[in-house]
Amino acid sequence: MNKPYDLEERTFLFAKECRIYIRTLSKTASNIEDGKQLIRSSGSVGANYIEANEKLGDKDLIFRLKIARKEAKESKFWLRLLHELNPDQKTLSDSLLFEVEELRKILSAIITKTSK
């Protein structure tokens, strides 16, 4: 799938795909709780990126971008847990793990470029 260049759209699609992935998992206690955490953090990546774009100044922009990056790292943690505990769904989680790492790298690059 070609990823959109628009980062707002890309972070939205990441959050959406995480929700679709969670629906495929068995309803164990750990999947439910880890899934809830993934829902929160994956949505926060995009929400904080959108807030960063409000441009209330460079300091606020960098602060929001760092939160978005932190949420991407957290999403990766929950995805890794779910990935390891649900080997039957590894195809879906593999692509999500790849995408969250790409988002983290993009956010880091924007932070570095904006900080200069």
Residue pairs with C-beta under 8 A, 6 or more apart in sequence:
3 10
3 13
3 99
3 102
4 10
4 13
7 49
7 106
8 46
8 49
8 50
8 53
10 103
11 45
11 46
11 49
11 50
11 68
11 103
12 46
14 42
14 45
14 46
14 75
14 96
14 99
14 100
14 103
15 39
15 42
15 43
15 45
15 46
17 95
17 96
17 99
18 38
18 39
18 42
18 75
18 79
18 96
19 39
19 42
20 92
21 82
21 89
21 92
21 93
21 96
22 31
22 35
22 38
22 39
22 82
24 89
24 92
25 31
25 35
25 82
25 86
25 89
26 86
30 81
30 85
31 82
31 85
31 86
34 78
34 81
34 82
34 85
35 78
35 82
37 74
37 78
38 75
38 78
38 79
38 82
41 71
41 72
41 74
41 75
41 78
42 71
42 75
42 100
44 67
44 68
44 71
45 68
45 71
45 72
45 75
45 100
45 103
46 68
48 64
48 65
48 67
48 68
48 71
49 64
49 65
49 68
49 107
51 64
52 60
52 61
52 64
52 65
52 68
54 60
55 61
58 114
61 114
62 111
62 114
62 115
65 107
65 110
65 111
65 114
66 111
68 107
69 104
69 107
69 108
69 111
72 100
72 103
72 104
72 107
73 104
75 100
76 97
76 100
76 101
76 104
79 93
79 96
79 97
79 100
80 97
82 89
82 93
83 89
83 90
83 93
83 94
83 97
86 93
